[in-house]
């Protein structure tokens, strides 16, 4: 059995098993139906609004490609990060395509598809900061900027950084970067690929660099996947099938190369 076929079958089985404990399942989507998708909207290059206010980015392109493969219409909306899972649970949309990390806590709240990219997290500090040890003890008394509710925020708390350092919380990913440049925080932590393709492409990043190792796993999750409601195993199956198809036919790689010169899986 090929690796790609194994991955697809495993994803379908995972969604099916998740449904066995549910009494009811959400209705299926038919060709021509509208799939309501939420993304974050302030998180370049994954999702952001262009000068005309239109949503753009890797996650937006992936959502549109999946809808095209499933032969449904995409209705993509921007949703503030701290309300993105509650909005799904409240049926305001059908799926989340927003670089959502598959953490153990989130698996209790939503049903995840197969992952569509891996993710690692890293700290950034000024090159002349002298910071080398990014352990909780090494960052004692430092100000760390992080997006509120993000997996990195949860990871900092889980590892005791809130006991030794000051966590400065933000509602989006751009503001911590601005405050780092302005000297209002000593470090920031976030998605390494995001930093590479956005922050480090801007002139004001020239005096900053990654510090310490990469972090992944645990509360940081095992990659990013698409989320649907816990009772929607059928939609999970359909998205997994569409995801396997766009990976097999080259559409996924075409989108990835638009934003990144390196593999995400």
Secondary structure as GFF3:
##gff-version 3
##sequence-region A 1 265
A	DSSP	alpha_helix	3	19	.	.	.	ID=ss1
A	DSSP	beta_strand	34	39	.	.	.	ID=ss2
A	DSSP	beta_strand	42	43	.	.	.	ID=ss3
A	DSSP	beta_strand	47	49	.	.	.	ID=ss4
A	DSSP	beta_strand	55	56	.	.	.	ID=ss5
A	DSSP	alpha_helix	58	70	.	.	.	ID=ss6
A	DSSP	beta_strand	73	78	.	.	.	ID=ss7
A	DSSP	three_ten_helix	81	83	.	.	.	ID=ss8
A	DSSP	alpha_helix	84	89	.	.	.	ID=ss9
A	DSSP	beta_strand	95	101	.	.	.	ID=ss10
A	DSSP	alpha_helix	104	107	.	.	.	ID=ss11
A	DSSP	beta_strand	111	117	.	.	.	ID=ss12
A	DSSP	beta_strand	121	126	.	.	.	ID=ss13
A	DSSP	beta_strand	143	147	.	.	.	ID=ss14
A	DSSP	alpha_helix	151	158	.	.	.	ID=ss15
A	DSSP	alpha_helix	161	164	.	.	.	ID=ss16
A	DSSP	beta_strand	166	170	.	.	.	ID=ss17
A	DSSP	alpha_helix	174	182	.	.	.	ID=ss18
A	DSSP	beta_strand	187	191	.	.	.	ID=ss19
A	DSSP	alpha_helix	192	197	.	.	.	ID=ss20
A	DSSP	three_ten_helix	199	201	.	.	.	ID=ss21
A	DSSP	three_ten_helix	203	205	.	.	.	ID=ss22
A	DSSP	beta_strand	208	215	.	.	.	ID=ss23
A	DSSP	three_ten_helix	218	220	.	.	.	ID=ss24
A	DSSP	beta_strand	224	228	.	.	.	ID=ss25
A	DSSP	alpha_helix	233	248	.	.	.	ID=ss26
A	DSSP	alpha_helix	251	259	.	.	.	ID=ss27
###
